[in-house]
Amino acid sequence: MPSASTLLKQASRALDAGQIAAAESFAMQALGKKLDASHGSALFDLGNQLSERDAFKTARVVFERALDIFPGHLGLLNNLGVLYERAGDGASAERTLREAVSGDPGAMMALANLAHLVFAQGRLAEALPLFNRLVDVAPDAPAEVWNNRGVCQQRARDRGAEASFRRALELSPGSAAVLANLGFLLAAQRRYAEARALLERARSLEPDRLQVVAQCVELQLQFCDWTDFEERRAQVIDGVARLPAPGQTVAPFGLLAYCDDPGLQLAAARSFAWPALAPPRSRSPRARSQRLRLGFAASAFHDHPVSRMVAELFERIDRDRFEVIAYDLDGSEADAMRARIESAVDAYVALGRASAGEAAARIEADAIDVLFDLTGHTAGARPEVFAARAAPLQVNYLGYAGTLGAGFYDHAIGDAIATPPALQAQFVEALVSLEGCYLPSDSHRVVGAAPARADYALPEDAFVLVTQAAPYKIIPEMFQTWSAILRAVGNAVLWLRPMPDEAQSNLRAEARLRSVDDARLVFAPLEPTARYLARYRLADLYVDTYPFGSHTTVNDALYAGLPVVTLRGRSMAARASASQACAAGLSALVVDSHEAYVDIVIALARDRARLAGIAGTLADSASNPLFDMDAYVRRFEVAVLDMCTRAGIAGSG
């Protein structure tokens, strides 16, 4: 009978010849023999050979037998852990790799494999300390390690993410993945020029990576650069229509600016929604005598459009029936608006430095009944807090005009115009429709003293069309529409918000291409809120963007008494302005096509008496239904109570 040593050699030779079954037979025969330390090297090599050829079952037995001979051997533990992972047994892989690391905290290969395993499972918070240990042990670790560490740091909102990505880029300057990750990080920090250069390089290396292409389009729009815009937009929209594809996703917020298809918006949101829904949490029933506890979570409780909308809502909510707790998820700046929010709520909880688990645990400990996400798919989003199901009801509200695409949100709040019943099919959340406009307002806004047109280089005799939309909301079709108006109304000027020099230059060039004198584009400066509101009174008409309407600035214009023309589209983002205009009594200024948009603006420019009459209906914001916050809050409360009743959540009636 052949010896164990001979059988092990025969198994190795069989593998070299591609005879997997024979090799496994020889290996199993060898394992039936008496083995000792002299066979260790052969077992180690044979286990590796079998694993490389996906003969996982036999390789596992070989490695485990080798560990009987050399218990705690780091190389064996590491390779067995890798085998378990390749075979799809993540639990055994993690257990084995952790055993290796606990035996030697400096075991770089085992530590690297463990970090990769946990990272690949999406457990980024757990992976980060492993990557930190790894780079401490091996500061010359490869680019992949630094890149993955940066991803974990970014998710944890650790400021070291940029340094990790830059180190990865030093080690692998041609890596599309690293270029993209650093670009995404800088874009989130609004360092658009830096981000754009990196992401364009990433796109040149991987032209079919959908998320990179979409981010490049969004960054182009930040500078009003429409080079190859139609081609790139078509690529993104076609890619979204084909989702899901492995590893592909599109940030849904950017898509709103140039796609008015709610079905595609849903596809993008679903592709971007993470993490998986956590199991429902059991909660002790609460007595009906207690007030309902409402939690409002946001990443910007400072001077921000969402904060300006919700401040008075918080102030007016009936404290006999509700408690209001604000959860600051990203460390809002200390300013007057944050101070107002803090004064308006029953408790203000700063969770900017808390992990997702810690934040969810705090919200659960506070026994929140309804948790509102005021951020959605916008800057500073923290969906992992909501995925933990810290509250029995979780609601998508205000921050994002569309579905969030994730199963851990129960409802989205809209209204009959912004989210008509037909849109339910394009929402994961169940729609809750408020009577009137779903957007709250601030009836306490202070409009500053009236400035003069000369203060802004506006001609005294001009017909001033104003839009204060961000640059990314201005797409070629919209600018073409405004240009048609400027050509038809000879004394009209277009008054725009402050923009980077490059964006201003690009828009002026686009005006010239459309036979419009670029001097007819006027850019306002950055000013305090009261002064910004006051300057609306220098304009004749607000012209809204499409398909992503200027929601908050439309509200500001209407509050200042300025009529608004808006194009009502198909999606929530393209209908929210129409909802506000109708609530303010301006349904006649809501149109359904670019052609109708041009016609009505020209008609108003030529009939100043009619325009003055329309403006007169806005003169007293206190009597306008859009700004009746007492009525709005009562409707909001009824909607909340109805949601809670249907969910079986007890509270004072």
Secondary structure, 3 states (H helix, E strand, C coil): CCCHHHHHHHHHHHHHCCCHHHHHHHHHHHHCCCCCHHHHHHHHHHHHHHHHCCCHHHHHHHHHHHHHHCCCCHHHHHHHHHHHHHCCCHHHHHHHHHHHHHHCCCCHHHHHHHHHHHHHCCCHHHHHHHHHHHHHHCCCCCHHHHHHHHHHHHHCCCCCHHHHHHHHHHHCCCCHHHHHHHHHHHHHCCCHHHHHHHHHHHHHHCCCCHHHHHHHHHHHHHCCCCCCHHHHHHHHHHHHHCCCCCCCCCCHHHHCCCCCCHHHHHHHHHHHCCCCCCCCCCCCCCCCCCCEEEEEEECCCCCCHHHHHHHHHHHHCCCCCEEEEEEECCCCCCCHHHHHHHHHCCEEEECCCCCHHHHHHHHHHCCCCEEEECCCCCCCCCHHHHHCCCCCEEEECCCCCCCCCCCCCCEEEEECCCCCHHHHHHCCCEEEEECCCCCCCCCCCCCCCCCCHHHHCCCCCCEEEECCCCHHHCCHHHHHHHHHHHHHCCCEEEEECCCCHHHHHHHHHHHHHCCCCHHHEEECCCCCHHHHHHHHHHCCEEECCCCCCCHHHHHHHHHCCCCEEEECCCCCCCCHHHHHHHHCCCHHHEECCHHHHHHHHHHHHHCHHHHHHHHHHCCCHHHCHHHCHHHHHHHHHHHHHHHHHHHCCCCCC
